[in-house]
C-alpha cells in the first residue's frame, strides 16, 4: 500500500470515527432526556404506576360486570315471583 492510499484510508477512517462519536454522543443525550422525562428518573416506578392503574381499571370493569349480572339475575327472579303471585291470585278462586 502506498503512502497516498494509506493517508486516504486514514482520513476516511477518522471521518467515520468522528461521525460515530457524534452519533454516540447524541444517543447518550437522548437516553439522558428519556430517563429525565420521568419523575426523579424512575422509569421503573412509572411503569409500575401504569400497571397498577391498568389493574384498577380491570377490577372496576369486573365489578361493573358482576353488578350488572347480579341485577339481571335479581330482576329475573323478581319478575318470575311477581308472575307466580299474579297467576296464583288469578287462579286461586277458580
PDB file of N, CA, C and O in Angstrom, chain B, residues numbered from 101:
ATOM      1  N   UNK B 101       0.860  -1.156   0.000  1.00  0.00           N
ATOM      2  CA  UNK B 101       0.000   0.000   0.000  1.00  0.00           C
ATOM      3  C   UNK B 101       0.916   1.232   0.000  1.00  0.00           C
ATOM      4  O   UNK B 101       1.852   1.332   0.793  1.00  0.00           O
ATOM      5  N   UNK B 102       0.624   2.138  -0.888  1.00  0.00           N
ATOM      6  CA  UNK B 102       1.463   3.326  -0.943  1.00  0.00           C
ATOM      7  C   UNK B 102       0.989   4.349   0.085  1.00  0.00           C
ATOM      8  O   UNK B 102      -0.093   4.219   0.657  1.00  0.00           O
ATOM      9  N   UNK B 103       1.800   5.346   0.304  1.00  0.00           N
ATOM     10  CA  UNK B 103       1.548   6.357   1.336  1.00  0.00           C
ATOM     11  C   UNK B 103       0.255   7.118   1.061  1.00  0.00           C
ATOM     12  O   UNK B 103      -0.486   7.420   1.996  1.00  0.00           O
ATOM     13  N   UNK B 104      -0.027   7.430  -0.176  1.00  0.00           N
ATOM     14  CA  UNK B 104      -1.217   8.198  -0.538  1.00  0.00           C
ATOM     15  C   UNK B 104      -2.487   7.411  -0.215  1.00  0.00           C
ATOM     16  O   UNK B 104      -3.436   7.971   0.333  1.00  0.00           O
ATOM     17  N   UNK B 105      -2.513   6.137  -0.543  1.00  0.00           N
ATOM     18  CA  UNK B 105      -3.659   5.270  -0.245  1.00  0.00           C
ATOM     19  C   UNK B 105      -3.827   5.130   1.266  1.00  0.00           C
ATOM     20  O   UNK B 105      -4.943   5.175   1.785  1.00  0.00           O
ATOM     21  N   UNK B 106      -2.719   4.961   1.955  1.00  0.00           N
ATOM     22  CA  UNK B 106      -2.759   4.840   3.413  1.00  0.00           C
ATOM     23  C   UNK B 106      -3.344   6.102   4.048  1.00  0.00           C
ATOM     24  O   UNK B 106      -4.217   6.014   4.912  1.00  0.00           O
ATOM     25  N   UNK B 107      -2.872   7.262   3.626  1.00  0.00           N
ATOM     26  CA  UNK B 107      -3.365   8.529   4.171  1.00  0.00           C
ATOM     27  C   UNK B 107      -4.841   8.733   3.831  1.00  0.00           C
ATOM     28  O   UNK B 107      -5.605   9.241   4.652  1.00  0.00           O
ATOM     29  N   UNK B 108      -5.239   8.341   2.629  1.00  0.00           N
ATOM     30  CA  UNK B 108      -6.639   8.459   2.215  1.00  0.00           C
ATOM     31  C   UNK B 108      -7.534   7.578   3.093  1.00  0.00           C
ATOM     32  O   UNK B 108      -8.607   7.997   3.527  1.00  0.00           O
ATOM     33  N   UNK B 109      -7.079   6.372   3.339  1.00  0.00           N
ATOM     34  CA  UNK B 109      -7.860   5.457   4.190  1.00  0.00           C
ATOM     35  C   UNK B 109      -7.882   5.958   5.634  1.00  0.00           C
ATOM     36  O   UNK B 109      -8.894   5.833   6.324  1.00  0.00           O
ATOM     37  N   UNK B 110      -6.785   6.514   6.078  1.00  0.00           N
ATOM     38  CA  UNK B 110      -6.721   7.049   7.441  1.00  0.00           C
ATOM     39  C   UNK B 110      -7.712   8.200   7.599  1.00  0.00           C
ATOM     40  O   UNK B 110      -8.431   8.272   8.595  1.00  0.00           O
ATOM     41  N   UNK B 111      -7.746   9.082   6.634  1.00  0.00           N
ATOM     42  CA  UNK B 111      -8.686  10.211   6.671  1.00  0.00           C
ATOM     43  C   UNK B 111     -10.119   9.686   6.662  1.00  0.00           C
ATOM     44  O   UNK B 111     -10.968  10.172   7.409  1.00  0.00           O
ATOM     45  N   UNK B 112     -10.382   8.703   5.823  1.00  0.00           N
ATOM     46  CA  UNK B 112     -11.719   8.114   5.734  1.00  0.00           C
ATOM     47  C   UNK B 112     -12.122   7.481   7.066  1.00  0.00           C
ATOM     48  O   UNK B 112     -13.259   7.641   7.510  1.00  0.00           O
ATOM     49  N   UNK B 113     -11.201   6.770   7.698  1.00  0.00           N
ATOM     50  CA  UNK B 113     -11.476   6.141   8.999  1.00  0.00           C
ATOM     51  C   UNK B 113     -11.703   7.200  10.062  1.00  0.00           C
ATOM     52  O   UNK B 113     -12.593   7.051  10.899  1.00  0.00           O
ATOM     53  N   UNK B 114     -10.923   8.257  10.046  1.00  0.00           N
ATOM     54  CA  UNK B 114     -11.084   9.333  11.030  1.00  0.00           C
ATOM     55  C   UNK B 114     -12.436  10.021  10.876  1.00  0.00           C
ATOM     56  O   UNK B 114     -13.075  10.364  11.871  1.00  0.00           O
ATOM     57  N   UNK B 115     -12.882  10.229   9.619  1.00  0.00           N
ATOM     58  CA  UNK B 115     -14.208  10.829   9.389  1.00  0.00           C
ATOM     59  C   UNK B 115     -15.308   9.907   9.914  1.00  0.00           C
ATOM     60  O   UNK B 115     -16.244  10.357  10.574  1.00  0.00           O
ATOM     61  N   UNK B 116     -15.185   8.614   9.613  1.00  0.00           N
ATOM     62  CA  UNK B 116     -16.181   7.648  10.085  1.00  0.00           C
ATOM     63  C   UNK B 116     -16.207   7.609  11.604  1.00  0.00           C
ATOM     64  O   UNK B 116     -17.277   7.524  12.206  1.00  0.00           O
ATOM     65  N   UNK B 117     -15.031   7.672  12.231  1.00  0.00           N
ATOM     66  CA  UNK B 117     -14.942   7.674  13.682  1.00  0.00           C
ATOM     67  C   UNK B 117     -15.601   8.924  14.268  1.00  0.00           C
ATOM     68  O   UNK B 117     -16.292   8.852  15.284  1.00  0.00           O
ATOM     69  N   UNK B 118     -15.383  10.067  13.618  1.00  0.00           N
ATOM     70  CA  UNK B 118     -15.994  11.319  14.091  1.00  0.00           C
ATOM     71  C   UNK B 118     -17.514  11.249  13.990  1.00  0.00           C
ATOM     72  O   UNK B 118     -18.219  11.687  14.899  1.00  0.00           O
ATOM     73  N   UNK B 119     -18.016  10.704  12.897  1.00  0.00           N
ATOM     74  CA  UNK B 119     -19.468  10.552  12.722  1.00  0.00           C
ATOM     75  C   UNK B 119     -20.022   9.602  13.778  1.00  0.00           C
ATOM     76  O   UNK B 119     -21.066   9.868  14.373  1.00  0.00           O
ATOM     77  N   UNK B 120     -19.320   8.495  14.010  1.00  0.00           N
ATOM     78  CA  UNK B 120     -19.751   7.515  15.001  1.00  0.00           C
ATOM     79  C   UNK B 120     -19.731   8.120  16.402  1.00  0.00           C
ATOM     80  O   UNK B 120     -20.651   7.894  17.189  1.00  0.00           O
ATOM     81  N   UNK B 121     -18.700   8.877  16.714  1.00  0.00           N
ATOM     82  CA  UNK B 121     -18.595   9.523  18.024  1.00  0.00           C
ATOM     83  C   UNK B 121     -19.734  10.517  18.224  1.00  0.00           C
ATOM     84  O   UNK B 121     -20.324  10.581  19.303  1.00  0.00           O
ATOM     85  N   UNK B 122     -20.043  11.289  17.190  1.00  0.00           N
ATOM     86  CA  UNK B 122     -21.142  12.259  17.270  1.00  0.00           C
ATOM     87  C   UNK B 122     -22.472  11.535  17.477  1.00  0.00           C
ATOM     88  O   UNK B 122     -23.286  11.956  18.299  1.00  0.00           O
ATOM     89  N   UNK B 123     -22.693  10.465  16.746  1.00  0.00           N
ATOM     90  CA  UNK B 123     -23.936   9.701  16.881  1.00  0.00           C
ATOM     91  C   UNK B 123     -24.056   9.100  18.278  1.00  0.00           C
ATOM     92  O   UNK B 123     -25.139   9.088  18.862  1.00  0.00           O
ATOM     93  N   UNK B 124     -22.950   8.604  18.807  1.00  0.00           N
ATOM     94  CA  UNK B 124     -22.953   8.031  20.153  1.00  0.00           C
ATOM     95  C   UNK B 124     -23.252   9.108  21.195  1.00  0.00           C
ATOM     96  O   UNK B 124     -24.002   8.872  22.142  1.00  0.00           O
ATOM     97  N   UNK B 125     -22.668  10.281  21.017  1.00  0.00           N
ATOM     98  CA  UNK B 125     -22.927  11.389  21.941  1.00  0.00           C
ATOM     99  C   UNK B 125     -24.396  11.798  21.899  1.00  0.00           C
ATOM    100  O   UNK B 125     -25.013  12.012  22.942  1.00  0.00           O
ATOM    101  N   UNK B 126     -24.958  11.906  20.688  1.00  0.00           N
ATOM    102  CA  UNK B 126     -26.365  12.270  20.543  1.00  0.00           C
ATOM    103  C   UNK B 126     -27.261  11.212  21.171  1.00  0.00           C
ATOM    104  O   UNK B 126     -28.253  11.539  21.823  1.00  0.00           O
ATOM    105  N   UNK B 127     -26.913   9.953  20.975  1.00  0.00           N
ATOM    106  CA  UNK B 127     -27.695   8.868  21.575  1.00  0.00           C
ATOM    107  C   UNK B 127     -27.649   8.962  23.100  1.00  0.00           C
ATOM    108  O   UNK B 127     -28.664   8.763  23.768  1.00  0.00           O
ATOM    109  N   UNK B 128     -26.486   9.261  23.641  1.00  0.00           N
ATOM    110  CA  UNK B 128     -26.359   9.430  25.094  1.00  0.00           C
ATOM    111  C   UNK B 128     -27.240  10.566  25.595  1.00  0.00           C
ATOM    112  O   UNK B 128     -27.867  10.445  26.648  1.00  0.00           O
ATOM    113  N   UNK B 129     -27.294  11.681  24.844  1.00  0.00           N
ATOM    114  CA  UNK B 129     -28.172  12.799  25.237  1.00  0.00           C
ATOM    115  C   UNK B 129     -29.641  12.392  25.183  1.00  0.00           C
ATOM    116  O   UNK B 129     -30.429  12.771  26.050  1.00  0.00           O
ATOM    117  N   UNK B 130     -30.002  11.623  24.169  1.00  0.00           N
ATOM    118  CA  UNK B 130     -31.393  11.167  24.054  1.00  0.00           C
ATOM    119  C   UNK B 130     -31.756  10.219  25.200  1.00  0.00           C
ATOM    120  O   UNK B 130     -32.861  10.284  25.740  1.00  0.00           O
ATOM    121  N   UNK B 131     -30.834   9.353  25.561  1.00  0.00           N
ATOM    122  CA  UNK B 131     -31.085   8.433  26.683  1.00  0.00           C
ATOM    123  C   UNK B 131     -31.246   9.230  27.980  1.00  0.00           C
ATOM    124  O   UNK B 131     -32.145   8.953  28.774  1.00  0.00           O
ATOM    125  N   UNK B 132     -30.380  10.212  28.191  1.00  0.00           N
ATOM    126  CA  UNK B 132     -30.496  11.066  29.380  1.00  0.00           C
ATOM    127  C   UNK B 132     -31.833  11.794  29.399  1.00  0.00           C
ATOM    128  O   UNK B 132     -32.489  11.871  30.438  1.00  0.00           O
ATOM    129  N   UNK B 133     -32.240  12.330  28.243  1.00  0.00           N
ATOM    130  CA  UNK B 133     -33.524  13.033  28.164  1.00  0.00           C
ATOM    131  C   UNK B 133     -34.674  12.083  28.454  1.00  0.00           C
ATOM    132  O   UNK B 133     -35.641  12.457  29.117  1.00  0.00           O
ATOM    133  N   UNK B 134     -34.572  10.859  27.961  1.00  0.00           N
ATOM    134  CA  UNK B 134     -35.615   9.862  28.200  1.00  0.00           C
ATOM    135  C   UNK B 134     -35.728   9.551  29.689  1.00  0.00           C
ATOM    136  O   UNK B 134     -36.828   9.531  30.241  1.00  0.00           O
ATOM    137  N   UNK B 135     -34.608   9.312  30.327  1.00  0.00           N
ATOM    138  CA  UNK B 135     -34.620   8.981  31.753  1.00  0.00           C
ATOM    139  C   UNK B 135     -35.100  10.171  32.576  1.00  0.00           C
ATOM    140  O   UNK B 135     -35.862   9.995  33.527  1.00  0.00           O
ATOM    141  N   UNK B 136     -34.672  11.361  32.229  1.00  0.00           N
ATOM    142  CA  UNK B 136     -35.073  12.557  32.983  1.00  0.00           C
ATOM    143  C   UNK B 136     -36.518  12.947  32.734  1.00  0.00           C
ATOM    144  O   UNK B 136     -37.050  13.795  33.450  1.00  0.00           O
ATOM    145  N   UNK B 137     -37.171  12.353  31.742  1.00  0.00           N
ATOM    146  CA  UNK B 137     -38.567  12.661  31.461  1.00  0.00           C
ATOM    147  C   UNK B 137     -39.492  12.085  32.528  1.00  0.00           C
ATOM    148  O   UNK B 137     -40.644  12.503  32.646  1.00  0.00           O
ATOM    149  N   UNK B 138     -38.994  11.134  33.300  1.00  0.00           N
ATOM    150  CA  UNK B 138     -39.808  10.506  34.331  1.00  0.00           C
ATOM    151  C   UNK B 138     -39.541  11.162  35.680  1.00  0.00           C
ATOM    152  O   UNK B 138     -38.439  11.654  35.925  1.00  0.00           O
ATOM    153  N   UNK B 139     -40.550  11.171  36.560  1.00  0.00           N
ATOM    154  CA  UNK B 139     -40.343  11.765  37.884  1.00  0.00           C
ATOM    155  C   UNK B 139     -39.146  11.124  38.575  1.00  0.00           C
ATOM    156  O   UNK B 139     -39.085   9.904  38.734  1.00  0.00           O
ATOM    157  N   UNK B 140     -38.216  11.944  38.975  1.00  0.00           N
ATOM    158  CA  UNK B 140     -36.992  11.521  39.660  1.00  0.00           C
ATOM    159  C   UNK B 140     -36.212  10.477  38.856  1.00  0.00           C
ATOM    160  O   UNK B 140     -35.433   9.715  39.428  1.00  0.00           O
ATOM    161  N   UNK B 141     -36.416  10.438  37.541  1.00  0.00           N
ATOM    162  CA  UNK B 141     -35.704   9.485  36.693  1.00  0.00           C
ATOM    163  C   UNK B 141     -36.102   8.042  36.927  1.00  0.00           C
ATOM    164  O   UNK B 141     -35.385   7.127  36.521  1.00  0.00           O
ATOM    165  N   UNK B 142     -37.235   7.828  37.575  1.00  0.00           N
ATOM    166  CA  UNK B 142     -37.664   6.483  37.953  1.00  0.00           C
ATOM    167  C   UNK B 142     -38.632   5.919  36.919  1.00  0.00           C
ATOM    168  O   UNK B 142     -39.845   5.923  37.128  1.00  0.00           O
ATOM    169  N   UNK B 143     -38.091   5.434  35.802  1.00  0.00           N
ATOM    170  CA  UNK B 143     -38.976   4.902  34.777  1.00  0.00           C
ATOM    171  C   UNK B 143     -39.587   3.571  35.185  1.00  0.00           C
ATOM    172  O   UNK B 143     -40.676   3.229  34.724  1.00  0.00           O
ATOM    173  N   UNK B 144     -38.912   2.817  36.038  1.00  0.00           N
ATOM    174  CA  UNK B 144     -39.482   1.559  36.531  1.00  0.00           C
ATOM    175  C   UNK B 144     -40.700   1.837  37.415  1.00  0.00           C
ATOM    176  O   UNK B 144     -41.722   1.161  37.302  1.00  0.00           O
ATOM    177  N   UNK B 145     -40.585   2.826  38.287  1.00  0.00           N
ATOM    178  CA  UNK B 145     -41.716   3.210  39.132  1.00  0.00           C
ATOM    179  C   UNK B 145     -42.874   3.724  38.301  1.00  0.00           C
ATOM    180  O   UNK B 145     -44.038   3.471  38.612  1.00  0.00           O
ATOM    181  N   UNK B 146     -42.545   4.451  37.237  1.00  0.00           N
ATOM    182  CA  UNK B 146     -43.566   4.974  36.344  1.00  0.00           C
ATOM    183  C   UNK B 146     -44.304   3.828  35.643  1.00  0.00           C
ATOM    184  O   UNK B 146     -45.524   3.868  35.488  1.00  0.00           O
ATOM    185  N   UNK B 147     -43.555   2.817  35.227  1.00  0.00           N
ATOM    186  CA  UNK B 147     -44.157   1.640  34.598  1.00  0.00           C
ATOM    187  C   UNK B 147     -45.066   0.910  35.583  1.00  0.00           C
ATOM    188  O   UNK B 147     -46.178   0.510  35.237  1.00  0.00           O
ATOM    189  N   UNK B 148     -44.583   0.740  36.813  1.00  0.00           N
ATOM    190  CA  UNK B 148     -45.395   0.064  37.833  1.00  0.00           C
ATOM    191  C   UNK B 148     -46.672   0.844  38.113  1.00  0.00           C
ATOM    192  O   UNK B 148     -47.731   0.250  38.314  1.00  0.00           O
ATOM    193  N   UNK B 149     -46.579   2.179  38.128  1.00  0.00           N
ATOM    194  CA  UNK B 149     -47.757   3.016  38.347  1.00  0.00           C
ATOM    195  C   UNK B 149     -48.798   2.740  37.253  1.00  0.00           C
ATOM    196  O   UNK B 149     -49.982   2.572  37.544  1.00  0.00           O
ATOM    197  N   UNK B 150     -48.350   2.694  36.008  1.00  0.00           N
ATOM    198  CA  UNK B 150     -49.285   2.434  34.915  1.00  0.00           C
ATOM    199  C   UNK B 150     -49.866   1.028  35.004  1.00  0.00           C
ATOM    200  O   UNK B 150     -51.048   0.830  34.724  1.00  0.00           O
ATOM    201  N   UNK B 151     -49.064   0.066  35.383  1.00  0.00           N
ATOM    202  CA  UNK B 151     -49.580  -1.297  35.547  1.00  0.00           C
ATOM    203  C   UNK B 151     -50.649  -1.330  36.632  1.00  0.00           C
ATOM    204  O   UNK B 151     -51.667  -2.007  36.488  1.00  0.00           O
ATOM    205  N   UNK B 152     -50.414  -0.595  37.725  1.00  0.00           N
ATOM    206  CA  UNK B 152     -51.399  -0.536  38.808  1.00  0.00           C
ATOM    207  C   UNK B 152     -52.687   0.132  38.332  1.00  0.00           C
ATOM    208  O   UNK B 152     -53.782  -0.325  38.660  1.00  0.00           O
ATOM    209  N   UNK B 153     -52.563   1.203  37.565  1.00  0.00           N
ATOM    210  CA  UNK B 153     -53.749   1.883  37.043  1.00  0.00           C
ATOM    211  C   UNK B 153     -54.537   0.960  36.111  1.00  0.00           C
ATOM    212  O   UNK B 153     -55.767   0.936  36.154  1.00  0.00           O
ATOM    213  N   UNK B 154     -53.838   0.212  35.279  1.00  0.00           N
ATOM    214  CA  UNK B 154     -54.495  -0.729  34.380  1.00  0.00           C
ATOM    215  C   UNK B 154     -55.217  -1.803  35.185  1.00  0.00           C
ATOM    216  O   UNK B 154     -56.340  -2.180  34.851  1.00  0.00           O
ATOM    217  N   UNK B 155     -54.576  -2.297  36.244  1.00  0.00           N
ATOM    218  CA  UNK B 155     -55.198  -3.314  37.096  1.00  0.00           C
ATOM    219  C   UNK B 155     -56.453  -2.767  37.762  1.00  0.00           C
ATOM    220  O   UNK B 155     -57.464  -3.464  37.847  1.00  0.00           O
ATOM    221  N   UNK B 156     -56.397  -1.522  38.237  1.00  0.00           N
ATOM    222  CA  UNK B 156     -57.571  -0.904  38.857  1.00  0.00           C
ATOM    223  C   UNK B 156     -58.717  -0.777  37.857  1.00  0.00           C
ATOM    224  O   UNK B 156     -59.874  -1.012  38.206  1.00  0.00           O
ATOM    225  N   UNK B 157     -58.406  -0.408  36.623  1.00  0.00           N
ATOM    226  CA  UNK B 157     -59.449  -0.304  35.598  1.00  0.00           C
ATOM    227  C   UNK B 157     -60.061  -1.669  35.315  1.00  0.00           C
ATOM    228  O   UNK B 157     -61.276  -1.783  35.155  1.00  0.00           O
ATOM    229  N   UNK B 158     -59.229  -2.703  35.251  1.00  0.00           N
ATOM    230  CA  UNK B 158     -59.743  -4.054  35.028  1.00  0.00           C
ATOM    231  C   UNK B 158     -60.615  -4.496  36.196  1.00  0.00           C
ATOM    232  O   UNK B 158     -61.649  -5.130  35.988  1.00  0.00           O
ATOM    233  N   UNK B 159     -60.208  -4.165  37.438  1.00  0.00           N
ATOM    234  CA  UNK B 159     -61.003  -4.518  38.612  1.00  0.00           C
ATOM    235  C   UNK B 159     -62.359  -3.820  38.582  1.00  0.00           C
ATOM    236  O   UNK B 159     -63.384  -4.429  38.889  1.00  0.00           O
ATOM    237  N   UNK B 160     -62.362  -2.526  38.207  1.00  0.00           N
ATOM    238  CA  UNK B 160     -63.634  -1.782  38.119  1.00  0.00           C
ATOM    239  C   UNK B 160     -64.533  -2.380  37.049  1.00  0.00           C
ATOM    240  O   UNK B 160     -65.739  -2.517  37.255  1.00  0.00           O
ATOM    241  N   UNK B 161     -63.954  -2.738  35.905  1.00  0.00           N
ATOM    242  CA  UNK B 161     -64.737  -3.333  34.826  1.00  0.00           C
ATOM    243  C   UNK B 161     -65.359  -4.651  35.296  1.00  0.00           C
ATOM    244  O   UNK B 161     -66.526  -4.926  35.018  1.00  0.00           O
ATOM    245  N   UNK B 162     -64.576  -5.459  36.006  1.00  0.00           N
ATOM    246  CA  UNK B 162     -65.086  -6.732  36.510  1.00  0.00           C
ATOM    247  C   UNK B 162     -66.205  -6.498  37.515  1.00  0.00           C
ATOM    248  O   UNK B 162     -67.220  -7.193  37.484  1.00  0.00           O
ATOM    249  N   UNK B 163     -66.028  -5.517  38.414  1.00  0.00           N
ATOM    250  CA  UNK B 163     -67.059  -5.207  39.400  1.00  0.00           C
ATOM    251  C   UNK B 163     -68.347  -4.761  38.714  1.00  0.00           C
ATOM    252  O   UNK B 163     -69.434  -5.196  39.094  1.00  0.00           O
ATOM    253  N   UNK B 164     -68.231  -3.887  37.698  1.00  0.00           N
ATOM    254  CA  UNK B 164     -69.431  -3.438  36.969  1.00  0.00           C
ATOM    255  C   UNK B 164     -70.132  -4.615  36.311  1.00  0.00           C
ATOM    256  O   UNK B 164     -71.360  -4.704  36.337  1.00  0.00           O
ATOM    257  N   UNK B 165     -69.355  -5.521  35.718  1.00  0.00           N
ATOM    258  CA  UNK B 165     -69.960  -6.686  35.083  1.00  0.00           C
ATOM    259  C   UNK B 165     -70.675  -7.564  36.107  1.00  0.00           C
ATOM    260  O   UNK B 165     -71.759  -8.082  35.839  1.00  0.00           O
ATOM    261  N   UNK B 166     -70.069  -7.727  37.270  1.00  0.00           N
ATOM    262  CA  UNK B 166     -70.701  -8.538  38.320  1.00  0.00           C
ATOM    263  C   UNK B 166     -71.974  -7.873  38.832  1.00  0.00           C
ATOM    264  O   UNK B 166     -72.958  -8.561  39.102  1.00  0.00           O
ATOM    265  N   UNK B 167     -71.972  -6.556  38.969  1.00  0.00           N
ATOM    266  CA  UNK B 167     -73.166  -5.836  39.416  1.00  0.00           C
ATOM    267  C   UNK B 167     -74.279  -5.978  38.390  1.00  0.00           C
ATOM    268  O   UNK B 167     -75.425  -6.249  38.749  1.00  0.00           O
ATOM    269  N   UNK B 168     -73.947  -5.797  37.108  1.00  0.00           N
ATOM    270  CA  UNK B 168     -74.954  -5.941  36.054  1.00  0.00           C
ATOM    271  C   UNK B 168     -75.522  -7.358  36.043  1.00  0.00           C
ATOM    272  O   UNK B 168     -76.731  -7.543  35.902  1.00  0.00           O
ATOM    273  N   UNK B 169     -74.652  -8.358  36.192  1.00  0.00           N
ATOM    274  CA  UNK B 169     -75.105  -9.748  36.226  1.00  0.00           C
ATOM    275  C   UNK B 169     -76.038  -9.978  37.416  1.00  0.00           C
ATOM    276  O   UNK B 169     -77.087 -10.605  37.271  1.00  0.00           O
ATOM    277  N   UNK B 170     -75.661  -9.478  38.573  1.00  0.00           N
ATOM    278  CA  UNK B 170     -76.482  -9.645  39.771  1.00  0.00           C
ATOM    279  C   UNK B 170     -77.838  -8.966  39.605  1.00  0.00           C
ATOM    280  O   UNK B 170     -78.869  -9.535  39.964  1.00  0.00           O
ATOM    281  N   UNK B 171     -77.835  -7.745  39.059  1.00  0.00           N
ATOM    282  CA  UNK B 171     -79.099  -7.030  38.853  1.00  0.00           C
ATOM    283  C   UNK B 171     -79.992  -7.763  37.859  1.00  0.00           C
ATOM    284  O   UNK B 171     -81.203  -7.856  38.058  1.00  0.00           O
ATOM    285  N   UNK B 172     -79.398  -8.278  36.794  1.00  0.00           N
ATOM    286  CA  UNK B 172     -80.189  -9.021  35.808  1.00  0.00           C
ATOM    287  C   UNK B 172     -80.774 -10.285  36.427  1.00  0.00           C
ATOM    288  O   UNK B 172     -81.935 -10.618  36.190  1.00  0.00           O
ATOM    289  N   UNK B 173     -79.973 -10.983  37.216  1.00  0.00           N
ATOM    290  CA  UNK B 173     -80.441 -12.212  37.862  1.00  0.00           C
ATOM    291  C   UNK B 173     -81.551 -11.900  38.871  1.00  0.00           C
ATOM    292  O   UNK B 173     -82.575 -12.582  38.907  1.00  0.00           O
ATOM    293  N   UNK B 174     -81.343 -10.874  39.680  1.00  0.00           N
ATOM    294  CA  UNK B 174     -82.342 -10.499  40.686  1.00  0.00           C
ATOM    295  C   UNK B 174     -83.631 -10.035  40.027  1.00  0.00           C
ATOM    296  O   UNK B 174     -84.725 -10.375  40.477  1.00  0.00           O
ATOM    297  N   UNK B 175     -83.500  -9.257  38.960  1.00  0.00           N
ATOM    298  CA  UNK B 175     -84.684  -8.767  38.259  1.00  0.00           C
ATOM    299  C   UNK B 175     -85.465  -9.912  37.631  1.00  0.00           C
ATOM    300  O   UNK B 175     -86.696  -9.897  37.621  1.00  0.00           O
ATOM    301  N   UNK B 176     -84.761 -10.894  37.112  1.00  0.00           N
ATOM    302  CA  UNK B 176     -85.423 -12.057  36.520  1.00  0.00           C
ATOM    303  C   UNK B 176     -86.192 -12.821  37.582  1.00  0.00           C
ATOM    304  O   UNK B 176     -87.344 -13.203  37.374  1.00  0.00           O
ATOM    305  N   UNK B 177     -85.550 -13.043  38.723  1.00  0.00           N
ATOM    306  CA  UNK B 177     -86.247 -13.748  39.804  1.00  0.00           C
ATOM    307  C   UNK B 177     -87.452 -12.931  40.310  1.00  0.00           C
ATOM    308  O   UNK B 177     -88.511 -13.499  40.575  1.00  0.00           O
ATOM    309  N   UNK B 178     -87.300 -11.634  40.441  1.00  0.00           N
ATOM    310  CA  UNK B 178     -88.413 -10.789  40.890  1.00  0.00           C
ATOM    311  C   UNK B 178     -89.569 -10.862  39.901  1.00  0.00           C
ATOM    312  O   UNK B 178     -90.728 -10.940  40.308  1.00  0.00           O
ATOM    313  N   UNK B 179     -89.265 -10.838  38.605  1.00  0.00           N
ATOM    314  CA  UNK B 179     -90.316 -10.931  37.591  1.00  0.00           C
ATOM    315  C   UNK B 179     -91.005 -12.286  37.653  1.00  0.00           C
ATOM    316  O   UNK B 179     -92.228 -12.364  37.534  1.00  0.00           O
ATOM    317  N   UNK B 180     -90.232 -13.355  37.838  1.00  0.00           N
ATOM    318  CA  UNK B 180     -90.828 -14.695  37.933  1.00  0.00           C
ATOM    319  C   UNK B 180     -91.705 -14.834  39.169  1.00  0.00           C
ATOM    320  O   UNK B 180     -92.796 -15.399  39.097  1.00  0.00           O
ATOM    321  N   UNK B 181     -91.234 -14.322  40.301  1.00  0.00           N
ATOM    322  CA  UNK B 181     -92.033 -14.383  41.532  1.00  0.00           C
ATOM    323  C   UNK B 181     -93.291 -13.528  41.367  1.00  0.00           C
ATOM    324  O   UNK B 181     -94.379 -13.943  41.767  1.00  0.00           O
ATOM    325  N   UNK B 182     -93.147 -12.345  40.785  1.00  0.00           N
ATOM    326  CA  UNK B 182     -94.322 -11.485  40.548  1.00  0.00           C
ATOM    327  C   UNK B 182     -95.326 -12.164  39.642  1.00  0.00           C
ATOM    328  O   UNK B 182     -96.529 -12.118  39.898  1.00  0.00           O
ATOM    329  N   UNK B 183     -94.843 -12.791  38.589  1.00  0.00           N
ATOM    330  CA  UNK B 183     -95.738 -13.516  37.680  1.00  0.00           C
ATOM    331  C   UNK B 183     -96.409 -14.671  38.405  1.00  0.00           C
ATOM    332  O   UNK B 183     -97.601 -14.911  38.213  1.00  0.00           O
ATOM    333  N   UNK B 184     -95.656 -15.394  39.241  1.00  0.00           N
ATOM    334  CA  UNK B 184     -96.233 -16.510  40.003  1.00  0.00           C
ATOM    335  C   UNK B 184     -97.313 -16.003  40.943  1.00  0.00           C
ATOM    336  O   UNK B 184     -98.350 -16.652  41.079  1.00  0.00           O
ATOM    337  N   UNK B 185     -97.106 -14.860  41.600  1.00  0.00           N
ATOM    338  CA  UNK B 185     -98.105 -14.294  42.512  1.00  0.00           C
ATOM    339  C   UNK B 185     -99.353 -13.884  41.736  1.00  0.00           C
ATOM    340  O   UNK B 185    -100.474 -14.146  42.172  1.00  0.00           O
ATOM    341  N   UNK B 186     -99.160 -13.251  40.602  1.00  0.00           N
ATOM    342  CA  UNK B 186    -100.310 -12.838  39.781  1.00  0.00           C
ATOM    343  C   UNK B 186    -101.096 -14.065  39.329  1.00  0.00           C
ATOM    344  O   UNK B 186    -102.324 -14.080  39.413  1.00  0.00           O
ATOM    345  N   UNK B 187    -100.395 -15.095  38.849  1.00  0.00           N
ATOM    346  CA  UNK B 187    -101.088 -16.309  38.413  1.00  0.00           C
ATOM    347  C   UNK B 187    -101.780 -16.999  39.581  1.00  0.00           C
ATOM    348  O   UNK B 187    -102.898 -17.492  39.428  1.00  0.00           O
ATOM    349  N   UNK B 188    -101.139 -17.043  40.739  1.00  0.00           N
ATOM    350  CA  UNK B 188    -101.738 -17.649  41.922  1.00  0.00           C
ATOM    351  C   UNK B 188    -103.038 -16.921  42.289  1.00  0.00           C
ATOM    352  O   UNK B 188    -104.077 -17.551  42.487  1.00  0.00           O
ATOM    353  N   UNK B 189    -102.965 -15.587  42.375  1.00  0.00           N
ATOM    354  CA  UNK B 189    -104.145 -14.795  42.731  1.00  0.00           C
ATOM    355  C   UNK B 189    -105.237 -14.928  41.676  1.00  0.00           C
ATOM    356  O   UNK B 189    -106.424 -14.930  42.003  1.00  0.00           O
ATOM    357  N   UNK B 190    -104.840 -15.039  40.423  1.00  0.00           N
ATOM    358  CA  UNK B 190    -105.818 -15.147  39.347  1.00  0.00           C
ATOM    359  C   UNK B 190    -106.562 -16.467  39.407  1.00  0.00           C
ATOM    360  O   UNK B 190    -107.773 -16.516  39.191  1.00  0.00           O
ATOM    361  N   UNK B 191    -105.830 -17.545  39.704  1.00  0.00           N
ATOM    362  CA  UNK B 191    -106.466 -18.871  39.643  1.00  0.00           C
ATOM    363  C   UNK B 191    -106.795 -19.447  41.015  1.00  0.00           C
ATOM    364  O   UNK B 191    -107.298 -20.568  41.093  1.00  0.00           O
ATOM    365  N   UNK B 192    -106.530 -18.727  42.090  1.00  0.00           N
ATOM    366  CA  UNK B 192    -106.791 -19.275  43.417  1.00  0.00           C
ATOM    367  C   UNK B 192    -108.293 -19.397  43.674  1.00  0.00           C
ATOM    368  O   UNK B 192    -108.718 -20.301  44.393  1.00  0.00           O
ATOM    369  N   UNK B 193    -109.089 -18.520  43.113  1.00  0.00           N
ATOM    370  CA  UNK B 193    -110.523 -18.583  43.350  1.00  0.00           C
ATOM    371  C   UNK B 193    -111.241 -19.498  42.394  1.00  0.00           C
ATOM    372  O   UNK B 193    -112.446 -19.706  42.535  1.00  0.00           O
ATOM    373  N   UNK B 194    -110.552 -20.044  41.437  1.00  0.00           N
ATOM    374  CA  UNK B 194    -111.237 -20.872  40.441  1.00  0.00           C
ATOM    375  C   UNK B 194    -111.478 -22.257  40.936  1.00  0.00           C
ATOM    376  O   UNK B 194    -112.045 -23.080  40.217  1.00  0.00           O
TER     377      UNK B 194
END
